Amino acid sequence: MFSDEFSAEPEGDLVDSDSPVYVYIASATAEPATVSFDVAQIYKWEAADREAALDGEDPPPNAVYGRNRYKHIQQLPVRGEPRVILQVCGGSVEGDEALAIRENYVGLTTVTFDEFCSRLQEYPDQYRDDAAYWLITDGEAVYGIMQQYFP
């Protein structure tokens, strides 16, 4: 369930699996292709300020607030060859990708699921610890992953 200002509040299990699901990814493995995640909730605009205040937090500077009240790691298989959309910031990538990225610029890049698994292991602070994602799922498998942008 979505509104303009928030995603559904989970109580542990997948919510409304016909929609993208807001999650924190705990791990991902290429073989067998699986994603372990914790469903969370995201608020925007006035709802972000209101919910942050209810949690005793300062208003978020970017008008986006994530909450994860129910710690419950789930795992789903990955089907097909999903692409994963990730954020890239100036100075955080090397090689050909870096040529297109200026310092302090945030852009997007698309990687294979195998590459995503490698990045989770190699750069946990950028792709796992404080990163949030949207899973494209039918409740039985994952078909795509998009990293949430936080300005």
C-alpha positions in Angstrom: 0.0 0.0 0.0 1.4 3.4 -1.0 0.4 7.0 -0.6 2.2 10.1 -1.7 3.9 10.4 1.7 4.6 6.9 3.0 4.9 3.2 2.4 2.9 0.6 4.3 4.2 -0.2 7.8 5.4 -3.8 8.0 5.1 -6.0 10.9 7.7 -8.4 9.8 6.5 -10.0 6.6 6.2 -8.7 3.0 3.6 -6.1 2.6 1.5 -5.7 -0.5 3.9 -7.7 -2.6 2.4 -6.5 -5.9 4.2 -3.2 -5.2 7.9 -2.4 -4.8 8.9 -3.2 -1.2 11.2 -0.8 0.8 14.0 -2.9 2.5 17.4 -2.9 4.1 19.5 -5.7 2.5 21.4 -7.9 4.9 23.1 -10.0 2.3 22.9 -11.3 -1.2 24.4 -14.4 -2.7 25.1 -15.1 -6.4 24.9 -18.9 -6.0 22.3 -19.8 -5.2 20.8 -16.4 -6.2 19.1 -15.1 -3.0 18.5 -11.8 -1.2 18.2 -11.6 2.6 16.4 -8.4 3.7 14.5 -6.6 6.4 11.2 -4.9 5.3 11.1 -1.3 6.6 9.0 1.8 6.1 9.8 5.2 4.4 8.2 8.5 5.0 8.4 11.7 2.9 7.8 15.4 3.4 5.5 16.3 6.3 5.0 12.6 7.2 8.8 12.3 7.6 9.0 15.2 10.0 6.0 13.9 12.0 7.2 10.3 12.3 10.8 11.4 13.2 9.4 13.5 16.0 7.3 10.6 17.2 10.5 8.5 17.3 12.3 11.3 19.2 14.5 12.2 16.3 15.3 15.5 14.7 13.5 16.4 11.5 15.4 14.7 8.6 17.3 17.3 6.5 16.2 15.7 3.3 12.5 15.3 4.1 12.8 11.5 3.9 12.7 9.3 7.0 13.2 5.5 7.2 11.9 3.4 10.1 12.6 -0.2 10.9 10.7 -1.2 14.0 10.3 -4.9 13.3 13.7 -6.6 12.9 12.8 -9.7 10.8 15.3 -11.0 8.2 13.6 -12.8 5.3 15.1 -14.4 2.3 13.8 -14.8 -1.3 15.3 -16.4 -4.4 16.3 -14.2 -7.3 14.7 -15.1 -10.6 15.9 -14.5 -14.1 18.8 -12.1 -14.6 17.7 -9.0 -12.8 19.5 -5.7 -13.2 20.3 -3.7 -10.0 20.2 0.1 -10.1 22.7 1.6 -7.8 23.8 5.2 -6.9 27.3 6.2 -7.7 29.0 9.3 -6.2 32.1 11.2 -7.3 35.2 9.4 -6.1 33.4 6.2 -5.2 34.0 4.3 -8.4 37.0 3.7 -10.7 37.6 3.1 -14.3 35.2 3.9 -17.1 32.3 4.8 -14.6 34.5 7.4 -13.0 35.0 9.3 -16.3 31.3 10.2 -16.4 31.0 11.2 -12.7 32.1 14.6 -11.3 33.0 15.1 -7.7 29.9 15.4 -5.4 27.7 14.3 -8.3 25.3 11.4 -7.6 24.3 9.4 -10.6 22.9 5.9 -11.3 24.5 2.8 -12.7 23.0 -0.5 -13.6 24.9 -3.7 -12.7 24.2 -7.4 -12.8 23.0 -9.3 -9.7 26.4 -11.0 -9.5 28.2 -7.6 -9.5 25.8 -6.3 -6.8 26.7 -9.3 -4.6 30.4 -8.4 -5.1 29.8 -4.8 -4.2 27.9 -5.7 -1.0 31.0 -7.6 0.1 33.6 -5.1 -1.0 31.8 -1.9 0.0 29.5 -2.7 2.9 29.3 0.9 4.1 28.1 2.2 0.7 25.8 -0.7 -0.4 24.6 -2.4 2.8 25.0 -0.8 6.2 23.1 2.5 5.7 21.7 1.8 2.3 18.0 1.2 1.6 16.5 -0.5 -1.5 13.2 -1.2 -3.3 12.7 -4.8 -4.2 10.6 -5.7 -7.2 9.0 -8.9 -6.1 5.8 -10.9 -6.4 6.2 -12.1 -2.8 7.8 -15.3 -3.9 10.9 -14.1 -5.8 12.9 -11.0 -6.5 13.0 -9.7 -10.0 14.8 -6.4 -9.6 16.5 -4.1 -7.0 16.7 -0.3 -6.9 18.8 1.6 -4.4 16.9 4.4 -2.6 18.4 7.9 -3.1 18.8 10.0 0.0 20.1 13.6 -0.7 
